């Protein structure tokens, strides 16, 4: 096990230190400039499309924009927001929080691109709804079946299996820390609850996520707001500490500038998933009149996850004395909460992390399921995947913290690398979709997309052709 951990650690060092950070931030900056900072200028539009019900579009199995947002939020808002932020601060210092913010701001543009592409290339599933994601736009537009298969395998291993071990590991640690409950007992309970949900299909996943995510996020943010307002005089100093630490201007607990950047980017990406290729699988399930609508929705999801929920955790920790004690992960967050609210807060965090992480397990499982057919289309393959997913939930509760997180980082790196290359090549189609959307909004109409609105699209199945435009073109040619 020690040798395996060394190999994984070495691979993570190469991928994160020399490849992914530059690619992730570079592409995010390119998308931001190319789309004229749309993730900041179109925030109002993001909230407007969130309540878009599209009642005129038939399909009883359809997922709304809001439900797709919550499926995406269910995987985003999880261990990364509570335990991941604590690990980033413990290992990278308070400056890691600043780099998480940068990843979120640039990541909003990346999220728009990948989710808009997922909508353009989505396909009908066997239940009458839609499915899609990076594997679909890699195969259809790039014609790279090997790349789509590699991505599909990556997301199955990372989200469907490894990340679920991270979530269950954190739940088990939180409950052991608060109640002394044996990890194996928690593992067994999680396996049963997960099995009930995942054998019910995507509609059950959507309903579960839409119910639990607003409740858990709302309570957590209220507690963080209470911490901030009761320590208002110290808030400017915390902001200054974060900024100074991000650029090495102040020596603090944790690593130097390099560690702050690496931990901020790694934990930021794990938390908000922008550019990783996971959220597009949720974005593709939504029934919308224009692909850009889900681009807006998922960009908003990145901001909600990192700029609000992750920042809430950061302030809970940094406004306490616990971050200098050497604690890591969920134990650091629990200790900080107990310092602010008393012993009961540690118990609250245990239940909060259960809701956060369990909803992430459910959403992550779906991402893997949506990509199974790229590896094997048989029903037995799906059954095997479900059994393995449940096995990893159990494994995570009894495994060590470090090996689980290291393996998750490696799986995330491979998957993100594949998707970032693809959206770098295909970003121009998302830019054109945005231009098409904004042009229609300028005319005062609810934007509608047609397959022939963007020249050069290949393999589009779920969007109709504009018959009026087609007839006009025929007349012009004749």
C-alpha positions as a printed NumPy array, in Angstrom:
array([[  0.   ,   0.   ,   0.   ],
       [  2.875,   2.365,   0.785],
       [  4.465,   1.713,  -2.643],
       [  1.115,   2.348,  -4.353],
       [  0.731,   5.616,  -2.459],
       [  4.226,   6.722,  -3.597],
       [  3.45 ,   5.938,  -7.251],
       [  0.139,   7.803,  -7.096],
       [  1.809,  10.743,  -5.347],
       [  4.535,  10.951,  -8.016],
       [  1.969,  10.851, -10.847],
       [ -0.097,  13.558,  -9.128],
       [  2.972,  15.755,  -8.755],
       [  3.756,  15.573, -12.493],
       [  0.166,  16.131, -13.648],
       [ -0.729,  18.899, -11.216],
       [  2.598,  20.741, -11.029],
       [  3.484,  20.834, -14.715],
       [  0.359,  20.239, -16.814],
       [ -3.087,  20.723, -15.32 ],
       [ -2.719,  24.   , -13.438],
       [ -1.477,  25.819, -16.548],
       [ -4.05 ,  24.188, -18.827],
       [ -6.951,  24.781, -16.437],
       [ -6.164,  28.44 , -15.736],
       [ -4.989,  29.14 , -19.298],
       [ -8.13 ,  27.783, -20.953],
       [-10.355,  29.495, -18.379],
       [ -8.654,  32.808, -19.14 ],
       [ -8.928,  32.225, -22.924],
       [-12.651,  31.402, -22.672],
       [-13.203,  34.417, -20.409],
       [-11.582,  36.846, -22.857],
       [-13.126,  35.213, -25.936],
       [-16.647,  35.438, -24.469],
       [-16.088,  38.973, -23.105],
       [-16.261,  38.012, -19.409],
       [-19.753,  36.555, -19.82 ],
       [-19.56 ,  34.745, -16.469],
       [-19.576,  38.189, -14.811],
       [-21.647,  40.275, -17.245],
       [-24.45 ,  37.708, -17.636],
       [-25.117,  36.862, -13.979],
       [-28.644,  38.265, -14.272],
       [-29.33 ,  35.962, -17.219],
       [-28.046,  32.995, -15.212],
       [-30.709,  33.555, -12.559],
       [-33.402,  34.2  , -15.196],
       [-32.892,  30.886, -17.015],
       [-32.7  ,  28.979, -13.732],
       [-36.48 ,  29.271, -13.368],
       [-37.139,  28.399, -17.025],
       [-39.645,  25.504, -16.973],
       [-40.097,  25.048, -20.727],
       [-43.613,  23.767, -20.19 ],
       [-44.284,  23.871, -23.943],
       [-41.737,  21.122, -24.566],
       [-43.325,  17.669, -24.177],
       [-41.727,  14.784, -22.322],
       [-42.878,  13.436, -18.98 ],
       [-39.413,  12.019, -18.314],
       [-37.72 ,  15.391, -18.826],
       [-35.44 ,  17.136, -16.347],
       [-35.926,  20.892, -15.825],
       [-33.129,  23.476, -15.775],
       [-33.527,  23.766, -12.013],
       [-33.351,  19.989, -11.488],
       [-30.249,  19.748, -13.685],
       [-28.745,  22.569, -11.618],
       [-29.402,  20.606,  -8.443],
       [-27.961,  17.361,  -9.827],
       [-24.831,  19.343, -10.675],
       [-24.902,  21.087,  -7.303],
       [-25.349,  17.774,  -5.51 ],
       [-21.955,  16.583,  -6.724],
       [-20.295,  19.99 ,  -6.435],
       [-21.502,  20.709,  -2.909],
       [-20.001,  17.909,  -0.912],
       [-16.799,  16.872,   0.771],
       [-14.782,  19.39 ,  -1.241],
       [-16.671,  22.279,   0.368],
       [-16.238,  21.114,   3.946],
       [-13.271,  18.743,   4.225],
       [-11.526,  19.79 ,   0.981],
       [-11.331,  23.476,   1.937],
       [ -9.984,  22.469,   5.351],
       [ -7.281,  20.342,   3.707],
       [ -6.382,  23.176,   1.325],
       [ -5.908,  25.586,   4.231],
       [ -3.99 ,  23.046,   6.347],
       [ -1.567,  22.1  ,   3.544],
       [ -1.465,  25.275,   1.429],
       [ -2.193,  27.97 ,   3.999],
       [ -5.   ,  30.577,   3.865],
       [ -3.694,  31.734,   0.451],
       [ -5.149,  28.555,  -1.076],
       [ -8.605,  30.131,  -0.649],
       [ -7.651,  32.983,  -2.993],
       [ -6.631,  30.521,  -5.722],
       [ -9.908,  28.647,  -5.215],
       [-11.677,  31.94 ,  -5.986],
       [ -9.582,  32.436,  -9.138],
       [-10.381,  28.887, -10.287],
       [-14.093,  29.601,  -9.741],
       [-14.114,  32.917, -11.646],
       [-12.209,  31.524, -14.634],
       [-14.006,  28.202, -14.249],
       [-17.384,  29.862, -14.816],
       [-16.393,  30.353, -18.462],
       [-15.13 ,  26.762, -18.773],
       [-18.355,  25.474, -17.221],
       [-20.398,  27.462, -19.731],
       [-18.441,  26.009, -22.676],
       [-18.573,  22.352, -21.614],
       [-22.238,  22.423, -20.549],
       [-23.365,  24.221, -23.714],
       [-21.509,  21.622, -25.788],
       [-23.166,  18.845, -23.77 ],
       [-26.59 ,  20.277, -24.636],
       [-25.78 ,  20.605, -28.35 ],
       [-24.707,  16.961, -28.654],
       [-27.147,  15.331, -26.21 ],
       [-29.097,  12.223, -27.267],
       [-32.368,  10.553, -26.265],
       [-32.067,   7.819, -23.653],
       [-34.125,   4.646, -23.372],
       [-36.468,   6.221, -20.796],
       [-37.562,   9.126, -22.995],
       [-35.249,  11.699, -21.409],
       [-31.851,  12.975, -22.525],
       [-28.264,  12.108, -21.744],
       [-24.9  ,  13.42 , -22.882],
       [-21.598,  14.883, -21.794],
       [-17.974,  15.111, -22.939],
       [-17.825,  11.552, -24.276],
       [-20.649,  12.451, -26.662],
       [-19.162,  15.669, -28.044],
       [-15.745,  14.014, -28.363],
       [-17.221,  11.182, -30.408],
       [-19.673,  13.222, -32.499],
       [-17.769,  16.397, -33.364],
       [-14.155,  15.268, -33.075],
       [-14.849,  11.755, -34.355],
       [-12.462,  10.494, -31.663],
       [-14.127,   7.374, -30.316],
       [-10.933,   6.381, -28.471],
       [-10.911,   9.75 , -26.681],
       [-14.572,   9.469, -25.713],
       [-13.969,   5.946, -24.391],
       [-10.948,   7.145, -22.405],
       [-12.985,   9.97 , -20.884],
       [-15.911,   7.651, -20.132],
       [-13.594,   5.236, -18.36 ],
       [-12.039,   8.152, -16.469],
       [-15.359,   9.499, -15.208],
       [-16.556,   6.016, -14.245],
       [-13.383,   5.411, -12.21 ],
       [-13.22 ,   8.901, -10.736],
       [-16.811,   9.924, -10.045],
       [-18.584,   6.6  , -10.058],
       [-16.01 ,   4.867,  -7.889],
       [-13.117,   6.884,  -6.402],
       [-14.913,  10.109,  -5.491],
       [-17.618,   8.125,  -3.752],
       [-14.918,   6.616,  -1.549],
       [-13.804,  10.163,  -0.666],
       [-17.352,  11.13 ,   0.287],
       [-17.969,   8.027,   2.407],
       [-14.524,   8.392,   4.031],
       [-15.456,  11.884,   5.204],
       [-18.877,  10.796,   6.473],
       [-17.3  ,   7.938,   8.465],
       [-14.592,  10.228,   9.924],
       [-17.179,  12.834,  10.938],
       [-19.411,  10.327,  12.712],
       [-16.513,   8.584,  14.431],
       [-15.204,  11.952,  15.616],
       [-18.599,  13.028,  16.984],
       [-20.172,   9.775,  18.174],
       [-17.425,   7.134,  18.156],
       [-19.427,   5.038,  15.661],
       [-17.47 ,   2.25 ,  13.964],
       [-16.636,   3.073,  10.328],
       [-17.879,  -0.294,   9.038],
       [-21.353,   0.326,  10.507],
       [-21.544,   3.706,   8.752],
       [-20.329,   2.008,   5.552],
       [-23.073,  -0.598,   5.668],
       [-25.753,   2.056,   6.213],
       [-24.432,   4.141,   3.3  ],
       [-24.408,   1.124,   0.979],
       [-28.071,   0.352,   1.733],
       [-29.21 ,   3.976,   1.285],
       [-27.19 ,   4.399,  -1.918],
       [-28.583,   1.178,  -3.402],
       [-32.165,   2.336,  -2.797],
       [-31.556,   5.562,  -4.721],
       [-29.356,   4.376,  -7.598],
       [-31.618,   1.522,  -8.608],
       [-34.442,   4.064,  -8.996],
       [-33.066,   5.913, -12.046],
       [-32.189,   9.524, -12.905],
       [-35.648,  10.914, -12.056],
       [-35.286,   9.66 ,  -8.485],
       [-31.763,  11.117,  -8.401],
       [-33.11 ,  14.477,  -9.619],
       [-35.921,  14.554,  -7.039],
       [-33.587,  13.573,  -4.218],
       [-31.028,  16.226,  -5.198],
       [-33.632,  18.97 ,  -5.698],
       [-34.978,  18.292,  -2.196],
       [-31.811,  17.859,  -0.169],
       [-29.34 ,  20.326,  -1.751],
       [-31.192,  23.601,  -0.967],
       [-31.835,  22.491,   2.616],
       [-28.279,  21.421,   3.418],
       [-26.636,  24.393,   1.672],
       [-29.06 ,  26.87 ,   3.26 ],
       [-28.406,  25.737,   6.842],
       [-24.658,  25.647,   6.321],
       [-24.519,  29.14 ,   4.804],
       [-26.695,  30.533,   7.62 ],
       [-24.249,  29.2  ,  10.202],
       [-21.307,  30.661,   8.282],
       [-23.121,  34.021,   8.034],
       [-23.63 ,  33.956,  11.8  ],
       [-19.893,  33.335,  12.309],
       [-19.004,  36.233,   9.994],
       [-21.427,  38.734,  11.564],
       [-20.435,  37.849,  15.117],
       [-16.775,  38.34 ,  14.161],
       [-17.293,  41.264,  11.786],
       [-14.366,  43.288,  13.087],
       [-11.966,  40.444,  12.225],
       [-13.219,  39.907,   8.653],
       [-10.943,  42.524,   6.997],
       [ -7.931,  40.903,   8.657],
       [ -8.98 ,  37.483,   7.323],
       [ -9.29 ,  38.875,   3.783],
       [ -5.85 ,  40.456,   4.137],
       [ -4.431,  37.159,   5.428],
       [ -5.85 ,  35.269,   2.434],
       [ -4.497,  37.772,  -0.123],
       [ -1.053,  38.134,   1.476],
       [ -0.663,  34.376,   1.911],
       [ -1.65 ,  33.771,  -1.724],
       [  1.423,  35.696,  -2.888],
       [  3.83 ,  34.7  ,  -0.121],
       [  3.736,  38.113,   1.554],
       [  3.011,  36.594,   4.954],
       [  4.351,  33.416,   6.556],
       [  1.514,  31.251,   7.801],
       [  0.665,  27.674,   8.681],
       [  0.769,  25.576,   5.496],
       [  3.047,  25.663,   2.459],
       [  4.504,  28.551,   0.476],
       [  3.124,  30.194,  -2.658],
       [  3.506,  27.025,  -4.749],
       [  1.603,  24.937,  -2.205],
       [ -1.107,  27.612,  -1.935],
       [ -1.633,  27.651,  -5.714],
       [ -1.534,  23.858,  -6.089],
       [ -3.865,  23.162,  -3.169],
       [ -6.214,  25.996,  -4.185],
       [ -6.47 ,  24.748,  -7.76 ],
       [ -6.755,  21.06 ,  -6.81 ],
       [ -9.355,  21.547,  -4.096],
       [-11.125,  24.245,  -6.124],
       [-11.436,  21.929,  -9.11 ],
       [-12.504,  19.002,  -6.916],
       [-15.19 ,  21.21 ,  -5.401],
       [-16.632,  23.121,  -8.379],
       [-15.662,  20.663, -11.17 ],
       [-15.316,  23.451, -13.771],
       [-13.605,  22.062, -16.857],
       [-13.437,  18.58 , -15.416],
       [-16.221,  17.26 , -17.619],
       [-18.545,  16.012, -14.891],
       [-21.286,  18.666, -14.67 ],
       [-21.994,  18.493, -18.451],
       [-23.463,  15.03 , -17.819],
       [-26.127,  16.712, -15.676],
       [-26.465,  19.667, -18.052],
       [-27.291,  17.326, -20.953],
       [-30.324,  15.877, -19.143],
       [-32.211,  19.193, -19.064],
       [-34.985,  20.073, -21.497],
       [-34.291,  23.634, -22.654],
       [-35.056,  25.684, -25.767],
       [-31.415,  26.684, -26.283],
       [-28.111,  24.967, -25.288],
       [-26.679,  28.19 , -23.834],
       [-29.334,  28.111, -21.102],
       [-27.642,  25.152, -19.403],
       [-24.288,  26.837, -19.971],
       [-25.549,  29.76 , -17.886],
       [-27.053,  27.486, -15.241],
       [-23.888,  25.438, -14.717],
       [-21.684,  28.564, -14.669],
       [-23.879,  29.841, -11.849],
       [-23.391,  26.491, -10.109],
       [-19.617,  27.014, -10.062],
       [-20.016,  30.415,  -8.394],
       [-22.527,  29.099,  -5.873],
       [-20.268,  26.203,  -4.946],
       [-16.953,  27.998,  -4.53 ],
       [-17.607,  31.701,  -3.995],
       [-20.375,  31.024,  -1.47 ],
       [-20.19 ,  27.538,   0.098],
       [-16.382,  27.072,   0.026],
       [-15.872,  30.635,   1.239],
       [-18.3  ,  29.924,   4.076],
       [-16.116,  27.022,   5.235],
       [-12.934,  29.086,   4.839],
       [-14.272,  31.866,   7.078],
       [-15.528,  29.389,   9.688],
       [-11.972,  27.978,   9.881],
       [ -9.96 ,  31.198,   9.572],
       [-12.074,  33.042,  12.133],
       [-11.122,  30.339,  14.648],
       [ -7.798,  29.337,  16.218],
       [ -8.144,  25.712,  15.099],
       [ -6.386,  26.067,  11.737],
       [ -3.035,  26.412,  13.548],
       [ -3.477,  23.162,  15.489],
       [ -2.309,  20.768,  12.761],
       [ -5.748,  19.219,  12.218],
       [ -6.761,  18.32 ,   8.641],
       [ -9.916,  17.477,   6.724],
       [-13.289,  17.198,   8.392],
       [-11.738,  17.19 ,  11.896],
       [-10.459,  20.756,  11.307],
       [-13.9  ,  21.969,  10.21 ],
       [-15.568,  20.253,  13.169],
       [-13.068,  21.752,  15.625],
       [-13.606,  25.228,  14.13 ],
       [-17.381,  24.902,  14.347],
       [-17.133,  23.709,  17.96 ],
       [-15.006,  26.767,  18.76 ],
       [-17.693,  29.087,  17.365],
       [-20.841,  27.335,  18.561],
       [-19.868,  24.873,  21.28 ],
       [-19.83 ,  21.079,  21.336],
       [-23.166,  20.674,  19.57 ],
       [-21.684,  22.182,  16.375],
       [-19.385,  19.205,  15.871],
       [-22.469,  16.989,  15.89 ],
       [-24.234,  19.326,  13.456],
       [-21.26 ,  19.132,  11.067],
       [-21.417,  15.345,  11.177],
       [-25.038,  15.433,  10.007],
       [-24.379,  18.268,   7.554],
       [-21.477,  16.397,   5.973],
       [-23.719,  13.337,   5.75 ],
       [-26.236,  15.308,   3.673],
       [-23.553,  17.076,   1.621],
       [-21.526,  13.958,   0.907],
       [-24.421,  11.53 ,   0.445],
       [-26.027,  13.753,  -2.202],
       [-22.604,  13.864,  -3.888],
       [-22.434,  10.059,  -3.889],
       [-25.787,   9.933,  -5.678],
       [-24.915,  12.595,  -8.263],
       [-21.437,  11.141,  -8.869],
       [-22.913,   7.698,  -9.399],
       [-25.18 ,   9.082, -12.131],
       [-22.244,  10.661, -13.97 ],
       [-20.619,   7.254, -14.179],
       [-23.847,   5.556, -15.275],
       [-24.345,   8.082, -18.096],
       [-21.007,   7.001, -19.588],
       [-21.234,   3.231, -19.163],
       [-22.366,   2.607, -22.747],
       [-19.079,   3.964, -24.088],
       [-17.327,   1.105, -22.306],
       [-19.935,  -1.66 , -22.544],
       [-23.63 ,  -1.377, -23.527],
       [-24.83 ,  -4.589, -21.864],
       [-27.15 ,  -4.552, -18.865],
       [-24.7  ,  -6.782, -17.012],
       [-22.031,  -4.053, -17.316],
       [-24.407,  -1.583, -15.654],
       [-25.106,  -4.077, -12.868],
       [-21.378,  -4.68 , -12.316],
       [-20.808,  -0.913, -12.205],
       [-23.521,  -0.518,  -9.567],
       [-21.997,  -3.267,  -7.429],
       [-18.506,  -1.74 ,  -7.75 ],
       [-19.88 ,   1.718,  -6.87 ],
       [-21.471,   0.312,  -3.717],
       [-18.212,  -1.518,  -2.936],
       [-16.217,   1.717,  -3.176],
       [-18.682,   3.444,  -0.849],
       [-17.905,   0.709,   1.687],
       [-14.145,   0.811,   0.995],
       [-13.99 ,   4.554,   1.564],
       [-15.329,   4.267,   5.102],
       [-12.468,   1.979,   6.228],
       [ -9.547,   3.323,   4.101],
       [ -6.979,   5.924,   5.209],
       [ -7.641,   9.608,   4.455],
       [ -4.475,  10.254,   2.423],
       [ -4.656,   7.313,  -0.003],
       [ -8.313,   8.047,  -0.767],
       [ -7.672,  11.726,  -1.555],
       [ -4.479,  10.985,  -3.541],
       [ -6.258,   8.426,  -5.711],
       [ -9.137,  10.86 ,  -6.23 ],
       [ -6.68 ,  13.554,  -7.348],
       [ -5.094,  11.193,  -9.892],
       [ -8.438,  10.079, -11.343],
       [ -9.593,  13.707, -11.484],
       [ -6.385,  14.77 , -13.263],
       [ -6.69 ,  12.164, -16.031],
       [-10.369,  12.921, -16.628],
       [ -9.889,  16.7  , -16.558],
       [ -6.918,  16.536, -18.943],
       [ -8.978,  14.647, -21.52 ],
       [-11.918,  17.049, -21.284],
       [ -9.816,  20.226, -21.299],
       [ -8.171,  19.185, -24.567],
       [-11.62 ,  18.514, -26.084],
       [-13.258,  21.796, -24.997],
       [-10.165,  23.692, -26.12 ],
       [-10.737,  22.29 , -29.616],
       [-14.539,  22.652, -29.578],
       [-14.923,  25.931, -27.68 ],
       [-15.687,  27.867, -30.885],
       [-19.086,  26.147, -31.165],
       [-20.021,  27.248, -27.636],
       [-18.922,  30.818, -28.506],
       [-21.254,  30.776, -31.529],
       [-24.095,  29.364, -29.424],
       [-23.632,  32.252, -26.979],
       [-23.664,  34.799, -29.808],
       [-26.83 ,  33.209, -31.221],
       [-28.504,  33.275, -27.806],
       [-27.628,  36.894, -27.018],
       [-28.722,  38.04 , -30.488],
       [-32.185,  36.547, -29.894],
       [-32.386,  38.013, -26.398],
       [-31.559,  41.422, -27.885],
       [-34.605,  40.99 , -30.124],
       [-36.738,  40.448, -27.032],
       [-37.591,  36.783, -27.699],
       [-37.001,  33.615, -25.698],
       [-34.043,  32.058, -27.569],
       [-34.681,  28.871, -29.563],
       [-31.881,  26.808, -31.078],
       [-31.833,  24.92 , -34.373],
       [-29.231,  22.407, -35.52 ],
       [-28.329,  24.54 , -38.554],
       [-27.845,  27.767, -36.557],
       [-24.139,  26.98 , -36.254],
       [-22.183,  25.984, -39.318],
       [-20.006,  22.885, -39.103],
       [-21.865,  20.962, -36.386],
       [-21.735,  17.161, -36.757],
       [-23.895,  14.419, -35.3  ],
       [-26.554,  16.688, -33.736],
       [-29.559,  14.457, -32.915],
       [-31.796,  16.29 , -30.471],
       [-32.223,  19.709, -32.094],
       [-34.518,  20.309, -35.096],
       [-33.563,  21.982, -38.364],
       [-34.991,  25.451, -39.032],
       [-37.424,  24.624, -41.854],
       [-38.062,  28.267, -42.761],
       [-34.348,  28.91 , -43.152],
       [-33.992,  25.666, -45.131],
       [-36.766,  26.638, -47.545],
       [-35.361,  30.153, -47.95 ],
       [-31.953,  28.682, -48.772],
       [-33.509,  26.381, -51.407],
       [-35.308,  29.293, -53.019],
       [-32.132,  31.377, -53.051],
       [-30.174,  28.547, -54.691],
       [-32.85 ,  27.97 , -57.336]])
